[in-house]
C-alpha cells in the first residue's frame, strides 16, 4: 500500500501509461485519480508492465459508469 504522484500519458479507454518512479509489480491493482477541469475521476487498473525509473502501464478495470466518466474525460481533453 502506497501513495504517489505521477503524470498520465497515452490515455485511452483501455488504459494509460503513468510517468512515475513508483515500484510496482505486474498484476498489481492501482487506484488512479485523474484531475479533469471539472472533477477528479477515480479509476482502477491492473499493471501490465513497468519500466524502472520511468513508469508503468495500466489496463483499466471498470464498470459501465466508470467507463462513461472516462469517455467524458477524454472528450473534455480533446
Buried (B, 14 or more C-beta within 10 A) or exposed (E): EEEEEBEBEEBEEEBBBBBBEBEBEEEBEBEBEBEEEEEEBEBBBBBEEBEEEEBBBBEBEBEEEBEEBBEBBEEEEE
